[in-house]
Amino acid sequence: FTVDLTSVDTRSKERELETYSRVQVIVSAYKNSEIFTKVLAAIERTKYMRELPPIPFKNKDSRSAFFKSWILLRRTTRNFSRDKMGITMRLLQNLLFGLFVAFFLLRLKSDLVKGAVQDRVGLIYQCVSAPPYTGMLNAVALFPPLRAISDQESKDGLYKKWEMLLAYIVHFLPFSVISVAIFSTFIYWTIGLYPDASRFGIFFAVVLTSHIIGELLTLVILGVVQNPNIVQSGVVLLNSAGVIVGTGLVRTLEDMPTLFKILSYLTFQKYSSEILIVNEFYGLNFTCGKSSGSTGHNPVCVFSQGVQFIDKHFPGALSWFTIDFLILYAFLPGLVIIAVLSFKVRERIIGRQ
């Protein structure tokens, strides 16, 4: 309204004269006001000073990084909260994926002939590969506009780019927790994974970490790559490569070339898949057709217990269970630090332009 009131409308000669006259009235009123007199006096006082008063948001006594991040967090949350449909999709996107998986698998069975092992391996494969992808979609959709704002406002000295990054990370964490909690609760108890509350907690923790890692990895690349489409393609390829090389679900790690075995230790999918395999298969007993507890003569019936499957396809996973968990969660602070560094690099690059 203010911009419209003080603008000259040039669409017609009559409107131009009318709006120009109105602007002159406003200018005249300002010059005759007490505010103008005070501003002019302040300018005259500071004109001949050797040390000018510091600009509040650019001096060394400005607010702390924590306070600036808190303000940015509040602003980001308020802006995103206006998009009700966007919030709904962020909370339910993992559940929509879970509905499809649940409809496809219906209910897990303990009969090897009916796919007891294959169905569980397929489900774990999906739970390892899909959550990072949904996290990536969130970051690609939401963060680039914030990055553009921070590029401009950091030039004005309001804050550092990494402070906007930290504000966004704190903002998306509650949405990630709620979204993954809805998905995990539905998929775990509906499909019929190992019926134990503590194992459900482990399943939830692993899926949540994978989802957050996907979003953090995207933020790392967004710090140095401008085009969100290129970032999206890059994260998809990295996630796919990690699933293929790291999980041992597509090809067992023992059968991989030495180079791929080494690379698998750099992927978070290796640790998340091993945790989920042990979490589900340890303590399970399988049947083979009508013969309970026996593998019979059917070539499908190789295992009678889940621990046998673990020992054959994921040797050492039982003894490394706790360490796998710690390494998986170490990816979170590691990626946050790398993301901050990438935005510091971005700040220097843009500052030189």
C-alpha positions in Angstrom: 0.0 0.0 0.0 2.8 2.4 0.9 4.7 1.7 -2.3 1.5 2.2 -4.3 0.7 5.4 -2.5 4.2 6.9 -3.2 4.5 5.7 -6.9 3.8 7.6 -10.1 1.3 5.9 -12.4 2.5 6.5 -16.0 -0.3 4.5 -17.7 -2.0 7.7 -18.7 -1.2 11.4 -18.7 -4.1 12.2 -16.3 -3.0 9.5 -13.8 0.6 10.6 -14.1 -0.2 14.2 -13.2 -2.6 13.1 -10.4 -0.1 10.6 -8.7 2.9 13.0 -9.2 0.9 15.7 -7.4 0.1 13.3 -4.6 3.8 12.3 -4.2 4.8 16.0 -4.0 2.2 16.6 -1.2 3.7 13.6 0.7 7.3 14.9 0.2 6.3 18.4 1.3 4.5 17.1 4.4 7.6 15.1 5.3 10.0 18.0 4.9 7.8 20.1 7.2 7.6 17.4 9.8 9.5 17.1 13.1 10.9 13.7 12.0 12.7 15.4 9.0 14.2 18.0 11.3 15.6 15.4 13.7 17.0 13.2 10.9 18.7 16.2 9.3 20.2 17.2 12.6 21.5 13.7 13.2 23.1 13.7 9.8 24.8 17.0 10.4 26.1 15.8 13.8 27.7 12.7 12.4 29.0 14.2 9.1 32.2 15.5 10.6 32.8 12.7 13.1 36.1 10.7 12.6 34.5 7.4 13.9 30.9 7.0 12.7 28.4 5.1 14.9 28.5 1.4 13.9 25.6 -0.1 12.0 23.8 -2.2 14.6 23.7 -5.5 12.7 27.2 -5.2 11.4 29.2 -4.3 14.5 31.0 -6.7 16.8 28.4 -6.1 19.6 25.6 -7.6 17.4 23.6 -10.5 18.6 25.1 -14.0 19.1 25.0 -16.7 16.4 22.6 -18.6 18.7 20.2 -15.7 18.9 20.3 -15.1 15.1 19.7 -18.8 14.4 16.7 -18.6 16.8 15.2 -15.7 14.9 15.8 -17.4 11.6 14.2 -20.6 13.0 11.1 -18.7 14.1 10.8 -16.9 10.7 11.3 -20.2 8.7 8.7 -22.0 10.8 6.2 -19.2 10.4 6.7 -19.0 6.6 6.4 -22.8 6.1 3.4 -23.1 8.4 1.3 -21.0 6.0 1.5 -23.9 3.5 -1.0 -26.3 5.1 -0.9 -28.8 2.3 2.9 -28.8 2.3 3.0 -29.6 6.0 0.5 -32.4 5.5 2.6 -33.9 2.7 5.8 -33.7 4.8 4.2 -35.6 7.6 2.4 -38.2 5.5 4.8 -38.8 2.6 6.5 -41.8 4.3 3.1 -43.2 5.3 1.9 -43.1 1.7 5.0 -45.2 0.8 4.2 -47.5 3.7 0.6 -48.0 2.5 1.9 -49.2 -0.9 4.4 -51.6 0.7 1.8 -52.9 3.2 -0.8 -53.5 0.4 1.9 -55.4 -1.6 3.2 -57.6 1.2 0.0 -57.8 3.3 1.4 -59.9 6.2 4.8 -61.5 6.7 4.8 -65.3 7.2 7.2 -67.7 8.8 7.0 -70.3 6.1 10.0 -70.4 3.8 8.0 -71.8 1.0 5.7 -68.7 1.1 8.6 -66.3 1.0 9.4 -65.7 4.7 13.0 -64.7 4.0 12.5 -63.0 0.6 9.7 -60.8 1.8 11.6 -59.6 4.9 14.7 -58.9 2.8 12.7 -57.0 0.3 11.0 -54.9 3.0 14.3 -54.1 4.7 15.7 -53.1 1.3 12.9 -50.6 0.9 13.2 -49.3 4.4 16.9 -48.7 3.8 16.6 -47.1 0.3 13.3 -45.0 0.4 13.6 -42.8 3.6 16.8 -41.0 2.4 15.0 -40.3 -0.9 12.0 -38.7 0.8 14.5 -36.6 2.9 16.2 -35.5 -0.2 12.9 -34.4 -1.8 12.1 -32.2 1.3 15.5 -30.4 1.1 15.4 -29.9 -2.6 11.8 -28.5 -2.4 12.2 -26.3 0.7 15.8 -25.1 1.1 16.8 -23.4 -2.2 14.4 -20.4 -1.6 15.9 -20.0 1.9 19.4 -20.3 0.4 18.6 -17.5 -2.0 17.4 -15.3 0.9 20.4 -16.0 2.9 22.7 -15.2 0.0 21.3 -11.7 -0.1 20.8 -11.1 3.6 24.3 -12.4 4.5 25.7 -9.8 2.0 24.0 -7.1 4.0 25.7 -8.4 7.1 22.6 -9.6 8.9 23.9 -13.1 9.6 26.2 -15.9 8.2 24.9 -18.4 5.6 25.6 -21.3 7.9 23.3 -19.8 10.6 20.4 -20.1 8.2 21.5 -23.7 7.5 21.4 -24.6 11.2 18.0 -22.9 11.6 16.6 -25.1 8.8 18.2 -28.2 10.2 16.5 -27.6 13.6 13.3 -26.8 11.8 13.0 -30.0 9.8 14.0 -32.4 12.7 10.5 -32.5 14.4 8.8 -33.1 11.0 11.2 -35.9 10.3 10.6 -37.5 13.7 6.8 -37.3 13.3 6.8 -38.5 9.7 9.0 -41.5 10.4 7.2 -42.3 13.6 3.9 -42.5 11.7 5.5 -44.7 9.0 7.3 -47.0 11.4 4.3 -47.6 13.6 2.1 -48.4 10.7 4.5 -50.6 8.7 6.1 -52.4 11.7 2.9 -53.7 13.3 0.7 -53.9 10.2 3.1 -56.1 8.2 4.1 -58.1 11.2 7.8 -57.6 11.9 9.4 -59.2 15.0 6.8 -58.4 17.8 8.9 -56.7 20.4 8.7 -53.1 21.6 12.5 -52.6 21.9 13.0 -53.9 18.4 10.4 -51.6 17.1 12.4 -48.7 18.8 15.5 -49.9 17.0 13.7 -50.1 13.7 12.3 -46.5 14.1 15.7 -45.2 15.1 17.4 -46.6 12.0 14.8 -45.4 9.6 14.7 -42.0 11.2 18.5 -41.7 10.9 18.4 -42.8 7.2 15.8 -40.2 6.5 17.7 -37.4 8.2 21.0 -38.4 6.5 19.3 -38.1 3.1 18.2 -34.5 3.9 21.6 -33.6 5.3 23.5 -35.0 2.4 21.3 -32.9 0.1 22.1 -29.8 2.1 25.8 -30.5 1.9 25.6 -30.5 -1.9 23.3 -27.5 -2.0 26.0 -25.5 -0.4 28.3 -25.8 -3.4 26.0 -26.6 -6.3 23.5 -24.0 -7.4 21.1 -26.0 -9.5 18.6 -28.0 -7.3 17.9 -30.4 -10.2 21.6 -31.3 -10.4 21.6 -31.8 -6.7 18.6 -34.0 -6.8 20.1 -36.2 -9.5 23.4 -36.4 -7.6 21.8 -37.5 -4.3 19.7 -40.1 -6.1 22.8 -41.6 -7.7 24.7 -41.5 -4.4 21.8 -43.2 -2.5 21.4 -45.8 -5.2 25.2 -46.5 -5.3 25.2 -46.8 -1.5 22.3 -49.3 -1.5 23.9 -51.4 -4.1 27.4 -51.4 -2.7 26.7 -51.1 1.0 23.6 -53.1 1.9 24.6 -56.6 0.8 21.0 -57.1 -0.2 21.6 -56.9 -4.0 24.9 -58.8 -3.9 26.5 -60.2 -0.8 29.6 -58.3 0.4 31.6 -61.5 0.4 31.1 -61.8 -3.3 32.1 -58.2 -4.1 35.4 -57.1 -5.5 37.8 -55.8 -2.8 37.4 -52.2 -3.9 33.6 -52.3 -3.4 34.1 -54.0 0.0 36.2 -51.0 1.1 33.8 -48.5 -0.3 30.9 -50.2 1.5 32.4 -49.0 4.8 31.9 -45.4 3.7 28.1 -45.9 3.1 25.6 -45.4 5.9 23.4 -48.1 4.1 25.9 -50.8 5.2 25.3 -50.1 8.9 21.5 -49.5 8.6 20.9 -52.7 6.6 23.0 -54.8 9.0 21.2 -53.4 12.0 17.7 -54.0 10.5 18.7 -57.6 9.4 19.8 -58.6 12.9 16.9 -56.7 14.4 14.4 -58.7 12.4 16.0 -62.2 11.9 17.6 -62.8 15.2 15.4 -65.2 17.2 13.1 -66.1 14.3 12.2 -69.7 13.6 11.0 -70.8 10.1 8.9 -73.6 8.9 9.0 -75.4 5.6 5.6 -76.1 4.1 3.7 -78.5 6.4 6.8 -79.6 8.3 7.3 -77.4 11.3 10.9 -76.6 12.4 12.4 -78.7 9.6 14.0 -77.7 6.3 12.7 -80.9 4.7 13.8 -81.7 1.1 12.6 -78.5 -0.5 15.6 -76.5 -2.0 13.9 -73.3 -0.8 14.1 -74.4 2.8 17.7 -73.7 3.5 17.3 -72.2 7.0 15.3 -73.2 10.0 16.4 -70.2 12.1 16.9 -66.5 11.3 20.4 -66.6 12.9 21.5 -69.0 10.2 20.5 -66.5 7.5 22.5 -63.8 9.4 25.6 -65.9 9.7 25.6 -66.9 6.0 24.8 -63.6 4.4 25.9 -61.0 7.0 28.8 -62.7 8.9 29.8 -60.8 11.9 26.7 -58.6 12.0 25.6 -60.0 15.4 28.9 -59.0 17.1 29.0 -55.7 15.4 25.4 -54.7 16.2 26.2 -52.0 18.7 29.1 -50.6 16.8 27.0 -50.4 13.6 24.5 -48.4 15.5 27.1 -45.9 16.8 28.7 -45.5 13.4 25.3 -44.9 11.8 24.5 -42.2 14.2 28.0 -40.7 13.8 27.0 -39.8 10.2 24.6 -37.1 11.6 27.1 -34.8 13.3 29.6 -35.5 10.6 27.2 -34.4 7.8 26.2 -31.3 9.8 29.8 -30.2 10.1 30.5 -30.9 6.4 27.3 -28.9 5.5 28.4 -25.9 7.6 31.8 -26.0 5.9 30.2 -26.2 2.5 28.2 -23.1 3.3 31.3 -21.3 4.6 32.9 -22.1 1.2 29.8 -20.8 -0.5 30.0 -17.6 1.5 33.6 -17.0 0.3 32.7 -17.7 -3.3 29.7 -15.4 -3.4 31.7 -12.7 -1.4 34.3 -12.6 -4.2 31.7 -12.1 -7.0 
